[in-house]
Amino acid sequence: MELFKIAVSKDEETFEFEVADFIHHEGEQCKFEVYRSGQMVAGFEPDSHQFLHICKNPGNIDEEVLHLIADKIEALNL
């Protein structure tokens, strides 16, 4: 598992997250888990074209913010 930080902005507000990349993930766990203040708030799973889809949203994060997070992670080409 690799950890890195990202920040996304929506409506002049910046949200900071820590992302866990499960490089050798299995089907029962999302490939990327997103944390805020130490709590898991979302998870993403890549499709066959490496586009991320929401896997979990236990933090009830705004869908637009989730898409911004996915775009940021995809841009890293992991």
N, C-alpha and C positions, 0 to 999 in steps of 0.2 A: 504494500500500500504506500502510495506517495501522497503527500499533502502539499497544497499550495493555496495561496490567498488570491481572491479576486474581489473586485468592487464593480458594481453596476449603478447607474443613475437613472432615476425616473422622476419627472416633475421636480427637478432641482434638488432631489433628495438622493444621497448616496448610501447604498447598502453594501456592507462588507461581509464576505463569507469566506469560510475555509472549505476547500474541496478535497475530498479523499478520492484518489484514483485507484481502484482495485484492478491492477494490471492483469492479474490472473483470476478474474472473477468467474464465478459459476452462475448458473441460471437463477438461483434463489436470492441473489443479492444484486442490486443495481451496480453498474460499473462505476458510476460516480455518485457519491453521497455528499450533500451540501450541508454544512453546519453554520450556525450563527449562535454566538455566545455558548459554544460547547454543546449545543443541542442539534440533533439532526433535523433539518427542516424540509429537505427535498432529496430526491434521487432521480438520476437520469440513466437511460439505457440507449446505446447506439443501435440504429437499424443497420441493414446490410450495406447502406451507402454512407455510414458513419454520421448520419444526422441524429441528434439526440432527441429523445422523447421522454416525457415525464413518466417516471416509474413509480414515484411516491411523492406525496405532498403532506406529510404529517404536520408541518408548520403552517399550513393554510396560507402559503405565500401567494401573493397576487399573481395571476397567470402571466401578465405582461412582464413582471419581474422575473418569473421563471424562464420565459423566452429570452430575456436579456442574459440571464445566467448561461443558458444553453448556448447562445450565440458566442459568448465570451469563451466558454470551454471549447467549443468547436474551432474557434480561431486559433487555439493553441496547438491544433493538429496532434493531439495525443493519440 
